[in-house]
Amino acid sequence: MKKPAFRKKSGAGPEEAFEPAAVEPAGAGEPARAAVELPGRSAGTTTRSLLAAAVVLAAVLGIAETRPPAGPAKADAGGAPSTAQVERTAAVCPQPFQGLTGSTTLTAYTPPGTGSATGGAGWLSDQSAPATPPTAAPSAPASAPPNGSPAAAPSGSSTAAPSGSATPGPDKNAAPADAKLTLTKPGTPATGPATNGDGAPGTGAVATGALAPGFTVTQTTVVTEQRGLGLSGLTCTPENTSFWFAGASTAGDRVDYLSLVNPESSAAVVDIQLYGDKGLIENDAANGITVAPGSSQSVLLSTLSKGAVTDLAVHVVVRSGRVGAALHAADGSKGADWVPASADPAPTQVLPGLPADTAAARLVVWAPTDDDADLKIQLSGKNGWFTPAGNESIHVKAGMVAAVDLGKVTRDEVAGLRLSPSDDKHAVPVVAGLRIDRTGGNGKSDAAWLTGSNPVGARATVADNRAGASTLFLTSTGDAATVKVTASAGSGGGTPATKEVQLPAGGTVAVPAPEPAGLNGVFALTVETESGGPVVAARMLSVPNKDVPMFTVQALRDDHSTVQVPQAAQDPGVVLR
């Protein structure tokens, strides 16, 4: 199997601008008067030295006093942090193919914002070398300069470089000239083909300025050959130091591989931990894997599992650096998709997105090495939570994986699945994944994998939705809730549409995606929680192909478009420490 490698992108490392520390004026005080006579020096000389030091210290304090930070934030009485929009968002998409034939589409989108940020750009590139953040605030430029052009010169300065001077560098807040896909404005998705072929690289995605808050990228692949036949989709994720996947396998016709992408400027060292029904699978080859900067590696799980293992949990641990990680599963002609990274281990896991026509479902759960887990299995139906007959609970031994076939568990109704402690006093954090299969009238099938997910929070978005092909599954995990669903303009034109959805307490609702009027191209869906309890959500994209009911399901997660900024107080003592 070929292992695609990224071309390392040249450029300076990340730079950050800092404001001077804020200080309070120093109070008047009486200086200490100590006479210290040094050997070989007169008392007068010593006194003059002390006076000189006092003058220097006074000058430092005077400078700190006369040069306060620009526009300091006014702290409220409680010193509460303020909210600010993010200024840069990055994500990594894995290599789309490993010896398979098909086509891959990349779609980028940023929802319209309410902040004051302007300028910036969004782009996708085959090169995964780190993009350098701007050296100035993204709000400074009125608009991004053309791709590949230098930054605009300051007002009143000459744009021509003097003879022999250094050539101005490119605007780090604009898309590079070799970008595969660029996003020009919030509210309208951009879409295009990814590089295809067995050696296709992964993709780095970056958005700055006004395009950063809520920036999301979706990768969708259609495999048309019998081996690995199916629709594979995922929302590209930021690089991180830990990833959990539940539901992998090396048994039967399964061909599962892990994609590791290092978008940073230094090498990353990665350990891959595999857990089966007998615990951790020891293999020295899974430890200390070096991923060069700006490159990617694919690791076939069967080379690490030491034989066929039906159900696996995979933990990617990054010892140094940061990587993007994604796990792809292919089950011959039975279906293929990406196994999404799970939410962090927690005593309760909610998995949204079970379609009504689920033909088979297999639940895979991992428990930590220090305690067993006893869990209740519940489904969220149209009227609230209930326990499926015959599948009331699951016991998971410490450090091991347990699995159970749930069959046609949805009974022709959409649902979400919840795992929670059988005894609230014995809460053990777990990781969970669920394989679901859909079968067509001709017996052909496709598969998708669900995983433990967090609530959508204030706002969550998924890109690459197509006319008549997208369905939202919304589950209220607690109290009744109201959400707003917005369909963006199409990538080629159309008018956005909005729909309000009411959810009963603990209930699940399937909503055919609202579509923009005059739709041309693909569109994005944004879900916002308006009132009530927390809501988890998933989007199913169904694109039948060659009599196969191809589909893929992606959970929607809070886009974290804002951050909390702590208040800062002035402190003159900083110059003395």
Buried (B, 14 or more C-beta within 10 A) or exposed (E): EEBBBBBBBEBEEBEEEEEEBBBEEBEEEEEEEEEEEEEEEEEEEBBEEBEEEEEEBEEBBEEBBEEBBEEEBEBEEEEEEBEBBBBBBBBBBBBBBBBBBBBBBBBBBBBBBEBEBBBBBBBBBBBBBBBBBBBBBBBEBEBBBEBEEBBEEEEEEEEEEEEEEEEEEBBBBBBBEEBBBBBEEBBBBBBEEBBBEEEBBBBBBBBBBBBBBBBBBBBBBBBBEEBBBBBBBBBBBEBBBEBBBBBBBBBEEBBBBBBBBBBBBEBBBBEBBBBBBEBBBEBEEBBEBBBBBBBBBBBBBBEBBBEEBBBBBBBBEBEEBBBBBBBBBBBBBBBBBBBBBBBEBBBBBBBBBBBBBBBBBBBBBBBBEEBBBBBBBBBBBEEBBEEBEEBEEBEBBEBBBBBBEBBEBBEEBBBBBBBBBBEEEEBBBBBBBBBBBBBBEEEBBBBBBBBBBBBBBBBBBBBBBBBEBBBBBBBBBEEBBBBBBBBBBBBBEBEBBEBEBBBBBBBBBBBEBBBBEEBEBBBBBBBBBEEBBBBBBBBBBBBBBEEBBBBBBBBBBBBBBBEEEEBBEBBBEEBEE
